[in-house]
Amino acid sequence: MTASGKLTLTVLLSVFGIIFIYPLLWLIFASLKPNQEVFSTLGLIPSHFVWDSYVKGWIGIGKNSFSRFFVNTIALVVPVVLLTAVSSTLVAYGFARFRFPMRRVLFMLMMATLMLPDAVVMIPRYILFKNFGWLNTYLPFYIPSLLAVHAFFVFLLIQFFRGIPKDLDEAALIDGCGSFGILVKVLVPLSKPALFSVCIFQFIWTWNEFFNALIYINSVTKFPVSLGLRMVLDNEGAVHWNQVMAMSVVTILPCVLVFFMAQKHFVEGISTTGLKG
Amino acid sequence: MNKLRLTASQPAVLKQRSLLKRSHGLLGLLYISPWLIGFLILTLYPFVSSFIYSFTDYSMIRPPSFVGLQNYVDIFTNDPDFYKSLKVTFYYVLMAVPLKLIFALLVALVLSVQLKGINIFRTVYYLPSILGGSVAVSVLWRFLFMREGLVNKLLSYVSVAPIDWLGSPKLALFTITLLPVWEFGSSMVLFLAGLKQVPKELYEAARVDGSSRARTFFNITLPMLTPVILFNLIMQTIHAFQQFTAAFVITGGGPVKSTYVYGMLLYDNAFHFFKMGYASALSWILFVIIMAFTFLLLKTSNRWTHYEDGEGQL
């Protein structure tokens, strides 16, 4: 391609990129503006910076501040991520390295669950969890992770394990490793990028999770940030815009930080699940 | 010395290997057992029982009572919300999915050209999609498109009167449809990965043949990308049919149910009215619709999808 062609493309991409990212930038800067200024000017920079939107927004409603919601979210997300990583690794190892009866059928069933709409299982799951007495706890999030229900992650790891030469397993076997030893000492260290993607994806998805939180968690003291933010929106949305914006920024910040720290793995991880593994 | 050790340990290794082989089957099952248990209890059982619930009247207070096809009859003959939400959802799916994928493909094509700072662009375009169905993004959308919001502010500079994006039944659904399009990044990354896998020799050959850029695109790039397009189409369609958060948070399904997507209809019946049997029937209708779409895509894909090894892979 010619140099001028490249320049045109770069300019085009830049303009387009600014348009796409502008809403997010605007959200951040508007949260620092005095409330009456939020919608009255188009520019990003506030006439003077106000931090009290963050301070007041953080207080939340009633007795429940965002400190509470953040602690809750971490208590929800961290175990889910860890459980997902462990269970998906074990299951992927089983599928990738062992022959067992009905392996093909089970694998196909697992792949089929990738395409199974959640809507069709959500009601009996809810009734099941209610009967277990798990409503208003985080168990409806922990247990499915423990049981590797998110087939996407298992699939991602299977694809990755398949790319690791079996000779390495054999070598470890000769060195006296058992099957679990092979997994822990050979495959897991080599699969760090894939495992990393699993953790990041699960972190972001669970952090943003709204629907399940909405149906399973009903006391405000146990709200994760997604429910907390919605509550604030319903209460303050029409009045204290800058506070709602400030809390929106705060709730997406962890995801954005994780994304920037782990960008490379992110893209790699997605590519691994590509159709040609 | 070396040789000696090797021969000495050989039988032990062989023995260990054969042991491992014999227990291999059981071990494999052991490793997949978390998933197997999860599948049976959290997927298969709910799948079957929601079908059974769909023939019952079940309010969770009393045990389910069998009502035959009554739920389905009621849905099809006596529930205007059903038809309304079906229409809304079809509009949403048929608009959002193609728009998102066309966007993703176009940007991926441009990004696949070797440019400086390509990573910055990729990051910028990808960023919105990691925020996915979060409440914060819905909040952002509300502030962008409310009457005094940013978009109207922008339009006022070119003397366009404020538009009631979210308050008008005609526009609200369109406004919500724009949200997934904004989050095209994840599909774009898949396309980029697909583009990388197109063999360089093909482009070389096309160049030698003096093929025009458009021809190269339609004869090489696009056919080689069809598996990724199919994958994206299926996953995005399944996802879009179950849209909930944006409609729920931004407009609450309004005004006059113009954004009342199927996901909201399901939610209201199941978790507001606790009509579990009725909601199960609704979920099965959605399931059948989604399966029909997926089947249609897969079925027709034989005609438009190209696989290098000559056989379907999906």
Interface residues (C-beta under 8 A of the other chain):
Chain A: M1 K6 L9 T10 L12 L13 S14 F16 G17 F20 I21 P23 L24 W26 L27 A30 F39 L42 S87 L90 V91 Y93 G94 F95 R97 F98 R99 F100 P101 R103 L106 L109 M110 T113 M115 L116 P117 D118 A119 V120 V121 M122 I123 P124 R125 Y126 I127 L128 K130 I143 P144 L146 L147 A148 V149 A151 V154 L173 I174 S179 I204 W205 W207 N208 F210 F211 L214 I215 S226 L227 L229 R230 L233 G237 W241 V244 M245 S248 V249 T251 I252 C255 V256 F259 F260 Q263 F266 V267 I270 S271 G274 L275 K276
Chain B: S9 V13 Q16 R17 L20 H24 G25 L26 L27 G28 L29 L30 Y31 I32 P34 W35 L36 I37 G38 F39 I41 L42 T43 Y45 P46 F47 S49 S50 Y53 M60 V107 V110 L111 V113 L115 K116 G117 N119 F121 R122 T123 V124 Y125 Y126 L127 P128 I130 L131 G132 G133 S134 V135 A136 V137 V139 L140 R142 F143 L144 E148 G149 L150 K153 L154 Y157 W182 S186 V189 L190 L192 A193 G194 K196 Q197 P227 V228 F231 I234 M235 I238 F241 Q242 F244 T245 V249 G263 L266 Y267 A270 F271 M276 A279 S280 S283 W284 L286 F287 I290 T294 Q313 L314
